[in-house]
């Protein structure tokens, strides 16, 4: 849904998992992206007016992450902070996954 590279870069940095093997890091990031994306989507949708929500829906149906991210960056100026906060909030669960 969102630019996965953006989330992956931020997730790896915030969690401090750059040092773990690439295949394990990738598996952890993929598992967490779904959760983080859903949390970010809820927060973004709550900040959009109905007109903007209606404009976003066709982009989501087309599943074009670049267009979705561009639209949301224009409409939700604090989007990078929202994503960063969701990553930080999920950190305890992520570390459990990494250490298990």
C-alpha positions as CSV (number, residue, x, y, z in Angstrom):
1,X,0.0,0.0,0.0
2,X,2.7,2.5,0.9
3,X,6.2,2.8,-0.4
4,X,7.7,-0.3,1.0
5,X,11.3,0.9,0.6
6,X,10.5,4.0,2.7
7,X,9.0,1.9,5.5
8,X,11.8,-0.7,5.2
9,X,14.5,1.9,5.5
10,X,12.9,3.6,8.5
11,X,12.0,0.3,10.2
12,X,15.5,-1.1,9.9
13,X,17.0,2.2,11.3
14,X,14.6,2.6,14.2
15,X,14.8,-1.1,15.2
16,X,18.6,-1.2,14.9
17,X,18.4,-4.4,12.9
18,X,20.9,-3.5,10.2
19,X,23.4,-6.0,11.7
20,X,21.2,-9.1,11.4
21,X,21.5,-11.4,8.4
22,X,19.7,-10.0,5.3
23,X,17.3,-12.9,4.9
24,X,16.1,-12.7,8.5
25,X,15.9,-8.9,8.4
26,X,13.8,-9.2,5.3
27,X,11.4,-11.7,6.9
28,X,11.0,-9.5,10.0
29,X,10.4,-6.4,8.0
30,X,7.8,-8.1,5.7
31,X,5.9,-9.4,8.7
32,X,5.8,-6.0,10.4
33,X,5.0,-3.9,7.3
34,X,1.5,-5.2,7.2
35,X,0.8,-4.2,10.8
36,X,2.5,-0.8,10.4
37,X,0.7,0.0,7.1
38,X,-2.7,-0.8,8.6
39,X,-2.0,1.5,11.6
40,X,-0.7,4.3,9.4
41,X,-3.7,3.9,7.0
42,X,-6.1,4.3,9.9
43,X,-4.3,7.5,11.1
44,X,-4.1,8.9,7.5
45,X,-7.8,8.2,6.8
46,X,-8.8,10.0,10.0
47,X,-7.0,13.1,8.8
48,X,-8.5,13.2,5.3
49,X,-11.7,14.9,4.5
50,X,-14.3,13.0,2.5
51,X,-13.3,14.5,-0.8
52,X,-9.7,13.4,-0.3
53,X,-10.8,10.0,0.8
54,X,-12.8,9.6,-2.4
55,X,-9.7,10.6,-4.4
56,X,-7.5,8.1,-2.5
57,X,-9.8,5.1,-3.0
58,X,-9.1,4.6,-6.8
59,X,-5.3,4.9,-6.1
60,X,-5.6,2.1,-3.5
61,X,-7.7,0.0,-5.9
62,X,-4.9,0.3,-8.5
63,X,-2.4,-0.6,-5.9
64,X,0.2,1.8,-7.1
65,X,2.4,2.6,-4.0
66,X,4.2,5.5,-5.6
67,X,0.9,7.3,-6.4
68,X,-0.6,6.5,-3.0
69,X,2.5,7.8,-1.2
70,X,2.7,10.9,-3.3
71,X,-1.0,11.7,-2.7
72,X,-0.7,11.1,1.0
73,X,2.5,13.2,1.3
74,X,0.6,16.1,-0.3
75,X,-2.5,15.7,1.9
76,X,-0.9,14.7,5.2
77,X,2.2,16.8,5.8
78,X,3.2,14.9,8.9
79,X,3.1,11.5,7.2
80,X,6.8,10.6,7.7
81,X,6.4,11.4,11.4
82,X,3.3,9.2,11.6
83,X,5.1,6.3,10.0
84,X,8.1,6.8,12.3
85,X,5.9,6.9,15.3
86,X,4.1,3.7,14.3
87,X,7.4,1.9,13.8
88,X,8.6,3.1,17.3
89,X,5.3,2.0,18.8
90,X,5.7,-1.5,17.3
91,X,9.3,-1.8,18.4
92,X,8.7,-4.1,21.5
93,X,6.8,-6.6,19.4
94,X,9.4,-6.4,16.6
95,X,12.2,-7.1,19.0
96,X,10.3,-10.1,20.3
97,X,10.0,-11.5,16.8
98,X,13.7,-10.8,16.1
99,X,14.9,-12.5,19.3
100,X,12.6,-15.5,19.1
